[in-house]
Amino acid sequence: MKIFLRIAAVLLALAAPAQAGDAPKPAREITDMAGHKLRVPDKITKVFSASYPLTTLMYVIAPDLLSAVNVPITDKQKPYFAPRLAELPAAGGTPGQNRAANPEEILALQPDVIVAWTDPMGGHPPAEQSWAQTGLPVIYMNVSRIDDYPAALDFLGDLLDRRARTDELKTYVVAALERVKTAVARVPPEQRAKLLYAESPDGLATECDSSFHMEAFRLAGGDSIYHCAQATHMGMEKISLEEIIARQPTLIVALDPKFKDFSAQAPEWRNVKAIAQGRVYTVPKLPFNWLDRPPSFMRVLGAQWLANIFYPQALPLDIKAETKTFYKLFFGVQLTDADVAQLLR
């Protein structure tokens, strides 16, 4: 009960400065990507992004409109973003995806709207209950699959009046996805890369092949050795070394950089051919993970990186040059050869 009284007080405080002659903001009706119809201001000047995958997209489309970030910008990330982002409060976000944002704190930031990610595992009741307390328009967007990004960019460009920016990003995304799909289609099913996604330092946490965490791997034509149904958002399914040896992945993609050294020195891993042959690749992580955690637009570059590793003849991509192109377009950063080498090491 106390939280509702505090929110009511905040709403009254925000309304207090309005004068009798003040006109309400002109509004328009939209339909969000979850099919909800709602009214939003004609011109949106401030946004609270409740979901990290969407917040990362806002970083490269409209950083000036963000009222807060979900998690603090790290020192390593700062060179890639507008300086103001590092000065914004870290307010959390959707319950179960981030530290839960406090509805009172959101109201105090005075955003025009909230944007939120449609739950990739279906439904979003906890989020809806949380955001309903603010009385603000909540706009749901779908970016669970990499193929969702062209439509999401169109939607966000129209919503925020940033269509010129979203159009140039969309052009790149569409071309990149088509390039990967065309290359993978040339590879017979029996020749698809058989892989282990090793997420923990010891290599014994992975993902189900159907998990949304594996989206970039599937797009790149990879076949995970761990076939199961995802049960939780977190994933990180346990797999034994005995199972890995029995299934013999032809290569391993490691989330934790410690795994490569650990597996090379651990005698029990020598029975895994991918380790013996040195076919272990560590996921690049700046400014975000290229594949997952968060599942962001970086997956567009990550899928190209994977497909080039899996099928270099089908996709003979100069990944260093492609990385420079991607970072220039999305982040406005001109990478040197040394920068790229550091990212890909």
C-alpha positions in Angstrom: 0.0 0.0 0.0 2.8 2.4 0.9 4.4 2.1 -2.6 1.1 3.2 -4.2 0.8 6.2 -1.9 4.4 7.2 -2.7 3.7 6.9 -6.5 0.5 9.0 -6.1 2.6 11.6 -4.3 5.2 11.6 -7.1 2.4 12.0 -9.8 0.9 15.0 -7.9 4.3 16.6 -7.6 5.0 16.2 -11.3 1.6 17.7 -12.1 1.9 20.6 -9.7 4.0 22.9 -11.9 1.4 22.8 -14.7 -0.4 26.1 -15.3 -4.0 26.6 -16.2 -3.1 27.8 -19.7 -0.7 24.9 -20.4 -2.0 22.7 -23.3 -1.5 18.9 -23.1 1.0 17.4 -25.5 -0.5 16.5 -28.8 -0.9 12.7 -29.0 -1.1 10.0 -31.6 -2.3 6.4 -31.5 0.2 3.7 -32.3 0.2 -0.1 -32.3 3.3 -1.6 -30.7 5.0 -4.8 -31.8 3.0 -6.8 -29.3 -0.3 -5.6 -30.9 -1.2 -3.2 -28.1 -2.9 0.1 -29.2 -1.9 3.1 -27.1 -1.6 6.9 -27.2 1.8 8.5 -27.1 3.0 12.1 -27.5 3.4 13.3 -31.1 7.0 14.2 -30.3 8.7 12.0 -27.7 11.5 13.8 -25.9 12.4 11.4 -23.2 12.4 7.6 -23.0 12.9 5.0 -20.2 14.1 1.8 -21.8 13.2 -1.1 -19.4 15.1 -3.8 -21.2 18.8 -4.0 -21.9 18.5 -5.3 -25.5 16.4 -2.2 -26.3 18.6 0.1 -24.3 21.6 -0.9 -26.3 19.7 -0.1 -29.4 18.8 3.3 -28.1 22.5 3.9 -27.4 23.1 3.9 -31.2 19.9 5.5 -32.4 18.8 8.1 -29.9 21.1 8.4 -26.9 20.0 11.9 -26.3 16.4 10.7 -25.5 17.3 8.2 -22.8 16.4 9.2 -19.3 18.5 6.5 -17.6 20.5 3.4 -18.3 19.8 -0.1 -16.9 23.3 -0.8 -15.7 26.3 1.6 -15.4 28.5 2.2 -18.5 31.9 0.7 -17.8 35.2 2.4 -18.4 35.9 -0.1 -21.3 32.5 0.8 -22.9 32.8 4.6 -22.7 34.9 5.1 -25.9 32.0 3.6 -27.9 29.2 5.8 -26.7 27.9 9.4 -26.4 29.5 10.9 -23.2 26.1 11.7 -21.7 25.3 8.0 -21.3 28.0 7.6 -18.6 26.4 10.4 -16.6 22.9 9.0 -16.6 21.5 7.2 -13.5 21.5 3.4 -13.6 17.8 2.7 -12.8 17.5 -1.0 -13.4 14.8 -2.4 -15.7 12.4 -5.2 -16.3 12.1 -7.7 -13.3 13.8 -10.9 -14.1 16.0 -9.3 -16.9 17.8 -6.6 -14.9 17.8 -5.2 -11.3 14.1 -4.4 -11.0 13.5 -0.7 -11.6 11.5 1.2 -9.0 8.3 2.7 -10.5 8.8 5.8 -8.3 12.3 6.3 -9.7 11.0 6.0 -13.2 8.3 8.6 -12.6 10.9 11.0 -11.1 12.9 10.8 -14.4 9.8 12.1 -16.2 9.9 10.0 -19.4 7.2 10.4 -22.0 7.1 6.6 -22.5 8.5 3.3 -21.4 9.9 0.9 -24.1 10.1 -2.8 -23.1 11.2 -6.1 -24.7 8.5 -8.7 -25.4 9.4 -11.8 -23.4 11.1 -14.3 -25.7 9.7 -17.1 -23.6 6.1 -15.8 -23.9 4.2 -13.3 -21.8 5.3 -10.4 -19.6 2.9 -10.2 -16.6 5.5 -9.2 -14.0 6.7 -6.3 -16.2 3.2 -5.2 -17.0 2.2 -5.1 -13.4 5.3 -3.1 -12.5 5.0 -0.5 -15.3 1.2 -0.2 -14.9 1.9 1.5 -11.6 3.5 4.4 -13.4 0.6 5.3 -15.6 3.0 5.8 -18.5 2.5 4.4 -22.0 4.4 1.1 -22.2 5.5 0.2 -25.7 6.5 -3.4 -26.3 9.1 -4.2 -29.0 10.2 -7.6 -30.3 14.0 -8.0 -30.8 14.2 -11.6 -29.7 15.3 -12.9 -33.1 18.0 -11.3 -35.3 15.4 -11.3 -38.1 13.2 -9.0 -35.9 15.6 -6.1 -36.2 14.6 -4.7 -39.6 11.0 -4.3 -38.4 12.2 -3.1 -35.0 14.3 -0.4 -36.6 11.4 0.8 -38.7 9.2 0.9 -35.7 11.7 2.8 -33.5 12.6 5.2 -36.3 8.9 6.1 -36.7 8.2 6.3 -33.0 11.2 8.6 -32.3 11.3 10.5 -35.6 14.8 9.0 -36.3 14.0 7.3 -39.5 17.1 8.5 -41.3 19.3 6.9 -38.7 17.3 3.7 -38.5 17.1 3.3 -42.2 20.9 3.3 -42.6 21.2 0.7 -39.8 18.4 -1.4 -41.4 20.2 -1.3 -44.8 23.3 -2.8 -43.2 21.3 -5.4 -41.2 19.3 -6.7 -44.1 22.4 -7.0 -46.3 24.4 -8.8 -43.6 21.6 -11.3 -42.8 21.1 -12.1 -46.5 24.9 -12.6 -46.9 24.9 -15.1 -44.0 21.8 -16.9 -45.0 23.0 -17.3 -48.6 26.3 -18.7 -47.4 24.8 -21.2 -44.9 22.3 -22.4 -47.6 25.2 -23.6 -49.7 26.4 -26.0 -46.9 24.7 -29.4 -46.9 23.1 -30.4 -43.6 25.5 -33.2 -43.0 28.4 -30.8 -43.2 27.1 -28.3 -40.6 29.4 -27.3 -37.8 28.9 -29.4 -34.7 29.7 -27.1 -31.8 29.7 -26.6 -28.0 28.9 -23.2 -26.6 31.0 -23.2 -23.5 29.7 -20.5 -21.2 31.5 -21.1 -17.9 35.3 -21.1 -17.1 35.2 -24.9 -16.8 33.2 -25.3 -20.0 30.4 -27.3 -18.3 27.6 -24.7 -18.8 26.0 -24.4 -22.2 22.7 -23.7 -23.9 19.9 -25.9 -25.4 20.1 -25.8 -29.2 16.6 -24.2 -29.3 17.4 -21.5 -26.7 17.0 -17.8 -27.6 20.6 -17.5 -26.4 21.7 -19.6 -29.4 20.0 -17.4 -32.0 23.2 -16.2 -33.6 24.6 -19.8 -33.8 21.5 -21.0 -35.5 21.5 -18.2 -38.0 25.2 -18.9 -38.8 24.4 -22.6 -39.5 25.8 -24.1 -36.3 24.5 -27.3 -34.7 24.8 -27.4 -30.9 25.6 -30.8 -29.5 23.2 -30.1 -26.6 19.6 -30.8 -27.8 17.0 -29.8 -25.2 14.2 -27.3 -24.4 15.1 -24.1 -22.7 13.4 -23.9 -19.2 14.5 -20.6 -17.8 15.6 -17.2 -19.1 19.0 -17.6 -17.6 19.8 -20.8 -19.4 23.4 -22.0 -18.5 22.4 -25.7 -18.7 24.8 -28.1 -17.1 26.6 -30.6 -19.3 29.2 -33.1 -18.2 32.6 -33.6 -19.8 31.6 -37.2 -20.5 28.7 -36.0 -22.6 31.0 -33.6 -24.5 33.5 -36.4 -25.2 30.7 -38.7 -26.4 29.3 -36.0 -28.7 32.6 -34.7 -29.9 32.0 -31.1 -31.1 34.2 -30.1 -34.0 34.7 -26.6 -32.5 34.0 -24.8 -29.3 32.9 -21.2 -28.8 33.8 -19.9 -25.4 31.9 -17.2 -23.6 34.5 -17.0 -20.8 38.0 -16.1 -22.0 39.5 -18.3 -19.1 38.2 -21.4 -20.7 40.7 -21.5 -23.5 43.7 -21.7 -21.2 41.9 -23.9 -18.7 41.0 -26.5 -21.3 44.4 -26.5 -22.9 46.0 -27.3 -19.6 43.4 -29.8 -18.2 44.4 -33.4 -19.1 40.8 -34.5 -19.0 39.9 -32.2 -21.9 42.5 -33.7 -24.3 39.9 -36.3 -25.3 37.9 -33.6 -26.9 39.1 -33.3 -30.5 38.2 -29.6 -30.8 40.6 -28.9 -27.9 43.4 -31.1 -29.3 43.1 -29.3 -32.6 43.0 -25.9 -31.1 39.5 -25.1 -32.4 38.4 -22.9 -29.5 37.2 -19.3 -30.2 36.4 -16.7 -27.6 33.4 -14.4 -28.1 34.3 -10.7 -28.5 32.7 -8.6 -25.9 33.1 -4.9 -26.5 31.1 -2.8 -26.2 28.7 -5.8 -25.8 28.9 -9.5 -26.2 28.7 -10.2 -30.0 26.4 -13.2 -29.5 24.4 -13.1 -26.3 24.0 -11.7 -22.8 22.6 -9.3 -23.8 21.0 -10.6 -27.0 21.6 -7.3 -28.8 22.1 -5.9 -32.3 25.7 -7.0 -32.0 24.4 -10.5 -33.0 24.3 -9.1 -36.6 28.1 -8.9 -36.6 28.5 -12.0 -34.4 26.5 -14.2 -36.8 28.9 -13.1 -39.6 31.9 -13.8 -37.4 30.6 -17.3 -36.6 29.6 -18.2 -40.2 33.0 -17.2 -41.4 34.6 -19.5 -38.8 32.2 -22.4 -39.5 32.3 -22.1 -43.3 35.1 -19.9 -44.5 34.7 -21.1 -48.1 31.0 -20.4 -48.2 31.5 -17.0 -46.5 35.0 -15.8 -47.3 34.6 -12.6 -45.2 37.4 -10.2 -44.2 36.1 -10.1 -40.6 38.6 -7.4 -39.6 37.4 -5.1 -42.3 33.8 -5.9 -41.6 34.3 -5.2 -37.9 35.7 -1.7 -38.8 32.6 -1.1 -41.0 30.2 -2.2 -38.4 31.7 -0.1 -35.6 31.9 3.0 -37.7 28.3 2.7 -38.7 26.8 1.7 -35.3 29.1 3.5 -32.9 30.8 6.2 -35.0 34.1 4.8 -34.0 37.1 4.4 -36.4 38.9 1.3 -35.3 42.6 0.8 -35.9 44.1 -2.6 -36.8 45.3 -2.8 -33.3 41.8 -2.1 -31.9 40.4 -4.9 -34.1 43.1 -7.3 -33.0 42.3 -6.6 -29.4 38.6 -7.2 -29.9 39.2 -10.5 -31.7 41.9 -12.0 -29.6 
